[in-house]
């Protein structure tokens, strides 16, 4: 039986995407429902062979003054090595788009172009064969881009392979020394992690908005976070790292008291053995520790007073769970509490959860693709020891060639269309 191009039922699409190697949250059935709820008019299209789905894509639409754009965000889900299937899918999806007034189709496949280490050194050959495949299908490749964006899928991301991790020891060992140190500090601070209920979402939005304003990027609105919470269900995990000042200060005071007892005993030894320098060295060491904990108490007491409440949010994040990967999507940190290292504890918890669920890949998501020190989030993500990957980028297939040519000309003149 030949191939058939169809609009897929949600259940058909979900079953296929959940088991496809290129599956990702932007090509999930939950994302389809989020886009529908937010008026984006998505489609579920695919190809069947002997009633079996062999290719699929979640397509969202955007509008220009020249016509709509059919966007395949991290799609389609297809075997790009199957030339006959690819040609059939491209031909039929172009016809489908043309019937609905589309100006052009844009693919941003979930395919790697190159892989680098933490310093940006290439670790494998570039995927030029994929570029040849796409050119043969009639697509034009847009120039590679660098930088961060919250309006679309990133062209660069940082990923950690967790398929070989199995327990707490192997997970902790896989991190850099800095992360291991920060996690020890988290225990000292008594940071607690809490998964959020729907009523917590305004507080989550306040956190992400504060962070967006500080770092000068566009945040999502509250309705977006509510849609994610409602539609993704258990596959969307909102987490807060919180600090209770009363508990923390009490713990620090206990440490000061214990050190004072040690200092008193050492002082007795110094009086008894005035020529023994080791006791003097011990005294100075414990005195330094006492001063350190006393400073923590003073700092926390001031923050407690300023906050006007015993428990505060230090940091928070949203994660999307897929069979293929756990994705770290949106987050925020209050600058006032950055020294409590809350984001490290959140990431550790979610990596552990992904390992426990048998998810093979942990996706820290977007980075700028620049390794010159200008990317503020890169250092945080690379501390967890993964690799960077550049995706193959954006590919354009004109649906109405003459109109598309005029659109590009106008866009070049005005910078928009």
N, C-alpha and C positions, 0 to 999 in steps of 0.2 A: 504494500500500500504506500502511495507517495506521501510526502509531507503535506500537512494541513496547517495553515495559519489561522489562529483562533484568538478570540478574547477568552481568557481563562476565568473560571470561577475562583473566588477567593480560596476555597479549600484546595483546589488543584494547584494553584500557585504556591500556597504555603507549604504543601507537602514537597514540592519540587525544590523550592528555595532552601528549606531546612536541611536538605541533604546534598546541596550543591557546593562544590569546593570554593566557588567564588561568592557564595552567599554572604550577605552582610546586612546590617540593620537598615541601610538605606534602600535595600531591595527586599524588605520583609513585608509580610501582610499587615503587621501592626503599623508600619510606616504608611502603607496604603490607606489605612483607616484614619491616621493622623492627617494626612494630606487631604483626604476627602472632607474631614471635619473642618479643615481650615480653608476650604474653598479652592483647592488647587487642581481639581478636575483630573485626577490620575486615571490611568488605564492599566489593565493587566493583560498583556499580550503574550503570545507564545506560539510554539510549533509542536504539533503532535505527529507521532509516527506509530501506526498500529495502536492508536488510542493512548499511547504513552507520551507524556510531555518530555520533549528533548531539548527545549530551549524556552526561556521565559524572560520577561522584563517588566518591572514596574516603571511606568512612564509618567512623568509629571509635566504639566504644561505651564509655560510662561507666555506673556503677551508682549509683542512689540507693535509699533504702528503699521508694520508691513505684514503682520500675521503672527500666529502662535509659534512657539518653539517646543519641540518634543524633546525633553531631557531624560536621558538614561543615566541617573546618578549611581555610579558604581555598577552599571549594567552595560550590556545584558548578561544573563546567566546562560552561557553557551560554551560548547567546545570549540574554541577558536582554531583548533587544528583540523576541524571537519569543514573543508572548503565548501562542499555542496550544501551543507546545512547553513553555513554562514551566508552564502549567496542567496539562498532561498529566504532566510530571515530578513536580510537587508532589503531585498526587493519587495517583499510583502509588507514590511513595516513602513517602508517609504510610501507605498500605495495607501496604506492605512492612514498615515499622517497627511497625505495630500487630500484625501477625501474629507479630512477634518480641518482643512484650511491652514495646515502648517507651512511655515516658511522654510524651516530647516530642522534637521535632527542633530542632536548633540549627544555623543557617547563619552562617558568618562569611565572606561572599564576598570574593574577591580583587578588590575594586572600590574605586576611590578616591572619597572623599566630598569632600575639599578638599585643595588644594595650597598650601604656604606657602614663603616664602624662609627664609633662615637666621635671620631675626629673628622669624619667626612671622607675617609679613604675608601675607595671603591673595593668591594669584596668579591664581586663577580662581574662578568662581562655584561655590557648593556644589552637590552632586549630589542635589538634592531630588527629581528625577524618578525616581531609583532607589528612593528611599524610598516614593514613590507606587506604583511597580511592586510592591514587596514587600508593601505593605499590601493591594493588590488580590489578591495570592496568599494572603492570610490570615495573614501573619506579623505578629508584634508586635515592635517594635524596642525593645531594651533601652537604657537610658540610656548615653550615651557615657562611656567611662572614660579616665582618664589614669594615667600611671605605668608602671613597668617590671614585667615578669613573665617568669619562666623556665618557667612551667608551661603556657603556651599561646602562640599567635601574637600578636604585639604589635598593638595597635590604631593605633599610630603607627609609622612607619618613615622612614628617611632613604635616599634613592635618588639615584644619579648616572646620567644618560643618557650612555652611552659610544659610542653608535652613530656619532657623527661623528668619533671619535678614530681615528687610523690609525697613528701612529708615536710614537717616544720623545719627540720634540719637542712634538707636540700633546698628548700625555698629561701631560707635565710642566707645560706651559703652562696646563693646565686646573685645576691645583691652586692653592691660596692660596700667598702668599709664605712663610708659616710652614712649610708642608709642604715646599716647595722647599728651605728652609733646613735643616730636619731631615734631609732626604735627603742633603744635602751633609755634614752631621755624621756620618751613618751611614757614609759612605765613609771619613771620617777615623778613626772608631772601628774600622773593619774588621769590622763586624757581618756575619755570614754567615747565610744562610737555608738551611734544610734541611727537606725533606719527610720525614715520619716513617714508619717501618715499624710493624708491629703491636706489636713488642716495646718501642716507645717510648711506647705508650699509658699505662702507669702513670705515666710522667714527665709526660705531658700532663695526666692527671687530677690529679697533685700540684699542677701549676701552676694549673689552673682552680679547684681546691678552695681553695688559698691565697688566690686573688683573691676567691672567693665569701665566704670568711670575713672578709676585710678590708672588703668592700663590703656585707656582710650580705644576701646572696641565696642561694637554693638552687641547688646545683650538681647536675649529672647524675652518675649513678654510673658506675663503670668499665665495667660491662657494657653500658651505653648506648653509650659511645664505641666499644667493641669491635664492637657490632652495626652501628653506622654504618660502621665501617671495613670489616667483612666484607661487608655487603650492598650498600652504595653503590659499593664498589670504587673505580675511578678517578674517579668523580664526587664522592667525598669527599676533600678535600685537607687534611691536617693539617700545619701548618708551625711550625717553631721558628726564632726569631731567636737566634743564639748569639754569645757574645763569648769570644775566646781571650785571656786576660790576657797570656800570654807574647808573643804577636804584637803586641798592642796596646801594651804597655809598651815593647817593642823599637822600635816605630815612633815612639813619643813621644820616646824617648831619641835617636833619629836626628835628630828635629826640634830637640831641644835642642842637640845637637852642631852642627848646621848654623847655628843662631842664635848660638852662641858664636863660631863662625868669623866671622860677619858682625859681631858686636860687637867682636871683636878688630881687624878692619879699620877699622871706624868709629872705634874708639878711637885708632888711629894717625892718622886724619884730624883728629880733635879735637886731638891733640897738635901736629899740624903746622899746623892752622888754628884756633887757639883762639877766634877771633872769629866763626867761621861757625856760627850758631845751628842751621842746618839739620842739621848732623851730630849736634848734641846732641839735637835732636828725634828723629832717626832712631835714635839710641842708646836713648833712653827707650822708643820704640815697640817695638824689638826686645827690649829688656829685659822689657817687659810681656808680650810673647809668650812669652819664655822662661819667665817665672814661671808663666804660664798652663799651659804644657805640663808644667812641673815639678809643679804641683799635680795635674794629671791623673795623672801617674806615681804620686804619693803616694797618691792616692785609689784607683787601680787596684791598687796593691801591697797596700793594706789589704784591699780586697775579695778579692783573690787569696788572701791569708792566711786570711781568714775563711771563704772557700768551700772551701779545701783541695783545689781541683782547678783545672786550667788553663782548661778550657772550661766556661762556665755558660750556662744558658738565661736569656735576657733577657725574652722574650715568646713567645707562641704563639697560634695560632688555628686554627679549623676552618671550612672553606668547603665549600659544596655547589654543584656545577656543574649547571646546567640549560640547555637551549637558549634559554630566555627570559631567564635572569638568572644571575649569580654571586652567591650569598648568603653574607655574612659572618655565621656563626651563633654560635659560642662562642669565647671567648678568655680569655687571662690575661696578666698582667704582674707580674713580681716588683718590688715597691716599691723594693728596694735598687738595682735597675738601671734605674729609670725614666728617668734622665738620658741613657741611650744611645739613646732614641727608637726602639726596636725595632719597635713596632707600626706606625709610619709606613712602614718599609721593607717590612713584610709586606703591607700594603694596596697599596703601589705595585706589588709583584711580582704580586699577584693581579689588579689592574686591568689591568696589561699583558697578563697571560695571557688575561683575558676579551676584551680587544680583539683579540688575535691569533687567538682562536677565533671571532671574529665574534659574540660574545654582546652584545646591544644594551644591557643594563641591569646596573648593579652595585648590589646591595642591601646597604646597611650595616645593615639590619634595625632592631631596636627602638630607639625613643627614647620619652621620657615624654610628649611633646606639650606640655611646658611650656617656654617660651622666656624664663624669668625668671632664668636662671642656676643654678637648682636641679638641672638635669640634668647630671650629671658627664660623661657620654659625648657629649653633644651637641656640645660644642666640638671634640672630636677628629674627629667625623664631618663636621661642617660645614666643617672645614678643607680637605676634599677637593672642596668646591664642587659640591653637588648641590641637592636640594630635599627638603623634608619632605612627607609625605602622610599624611593621616588616612584610614583605611579606613572603610567604611560601618558597620562594627560588627556586633553580634550580633542575630540575628533568631530569634524563637522561634515554633514552630508546634506547639501542643498536639496530641497524638495521642489522648489520653484526657482530654477537657476537664474533667470533674468531678474526676477524680483529680489532674489537674494543678493545678486551683484549690486543692485541699486541700494539695497539696505547697507551693505558693507561700505559702499562709497560714501553714503550719508554719515554712517557711523565714524568713518575716518575723518570726515570734515568737522563734525560736531562733537565727537567723542562720546556720543550716545545715540540711541535710536528707540 
